[in-house]
Amino acid sequence: MPRSALTGTRIRERRTMIGMRQADLARLAGISPSYLNLIEHNRRRIGGKLLVELARNLGVEASALTEGAGAALIETLREAAAGHGEAEADLPRLEEFAGRFPGWAGLIAERHRRVRELERTVEMLTDRMTHDPFLSASLHEVISAVTAIRSTAAILADTEDIDPDWQRRFHRNLSDDSRRLAEGAQALVAYLDEGTEDPGVQSSPQEEVEAFLRARDWHMPELERSLPPDPARIVAEARELTSGPARELALAHLKRYRRDAELMPLQRFSEAARGAALDPGALAQAFGVDPGAAFRRLAALPEDRAGGSVGLVACDGSGTLTFRKPVEGFSLPRFGAACPLWPLYQALSRPMAPVRAVVELGGATPQRFLTYAICQPVLAAGFDGPQVLEAAMLILPEGTVALPRMAAQPVGTSCRICPRRGCVARREPSILADGF
Amino acid sequence: MDKRVLLIEDEPNIIEAIRFILARDGWRVDTHADGTTAFDRVAETRPDIVILDVMLPGRSGFDILRDIRADAGLGGLPVLMLTAKGQVKDRDLAERMGASRFMAKPFSNTEVLASVRELTGA
């Protein structure tokens, strides 16, 4: 199924840019001008030989006409249409719509993103109200103090012949409990105040850390030096890290980064990495580290040293993604669960067994990636447990390494936006399947 | 002979207040603050009624109630549950598990006294 993602618009842009008339391009490509006109307005789908022919006459690669920023917009609009009966019925005309009304399409996509963000905020606030241990402990404290005060005060008010010793005792209790109540109430107010100012409500701590790392291309030159600055200082100075939890996560990441850098010095590691064609198994052997550390180090290499982009995704024992460094063409879901067919999850089900696989992501032009995955126990609580597992998957695009000759496993990003109709691992219907 | 109440609660000032009210009404009041050993104390003292807080250190009041109801000798003992969460959920759970009565904090003294009298037929 071809997915032109505004291919027509691109053809028209390219043609006008090089000053070619529509009729001339149509003649060169062997089609009628009116048919080309329909194509350029995204009213007709285009693919195969005709696309190649048009691209040749426009002096560009066919892929330049089919890929690009438009794809992301289309994807977001598809998501926005999910579950909306009438919009879903109109899915076949989505590209035409986005092409003819780019402003409206942009608005819908933007609103959809905003709604998703707000839904997430509401979810977080609800979680906070119901599960927050501090809130529940504070409320318990306040209610206990109020109970004691009410009961004691009633005794003092209602007992006429109260013994002076008892009276003194109850007065002292009242005084103690009212102080406790005041403190508890103040703590609650401070906590709720902090909540309204907490920018972490806007996005999750993990997203803040990702923004922080993305801005630095996931590489920290200052932590590669022999006398690095204190990671806590880097965190304190980072503008992207606004919430307390995000700073905590970032600090843990940077400390681990520094340990990895000490065990695998940049110069020696990047040379070895290129020599081993980025094979994390060979590198783990060579540097005497566990494979997970080699994964992280490879993902922290600058692109010019790695010979291309390197993606990394990690999850905990529940399958929740805990680290995301995406690569072009292999998008990682922001919320919710990913594709159960990822080698990451195969590794999770077999701790310590290494997994190497070539995967193919569905889409207009299926892309292939070499992946390495492994699941290791963290031993955070020692051998007596509870056992904490961490799985990671290294993602190497075809441009970064040569793919080994092995059958490619079909995978997706997340079921909702995956076009693989007959997938046995499907968890919910795709919103794409009926769109074509 | 005096009727006996066992008060299982960990807030000292609440203990003091309840003890005072009930003692003035002629009850002998024993108290116990630790959740883990509370059931043993019930079995040992065999009171006429237990006032049981839900949030206790070591063990929840619900667990203690379950043990009391499962015990052949103590099964019919009246139990008045106290909780800081007057939630419907907790109330339902307490009723299902066989609490004789459920009272949300902050309670009034007269309410406690009336409940204790009523549940023991005093």
Interface residues (C-beta under 8 A of the other chain):
Chain A: L139 H140 I143 S144 V146 T147 A148 I149 R150 S151 T152 A154 I155 D158 T159 W166 R169 F170 N173 D176 D177
Chain B: E11 N13 I14 E16 A17 I18 F20 I21 R24 M55 A84 K85 K105 P106 F107 S108 N109 T110
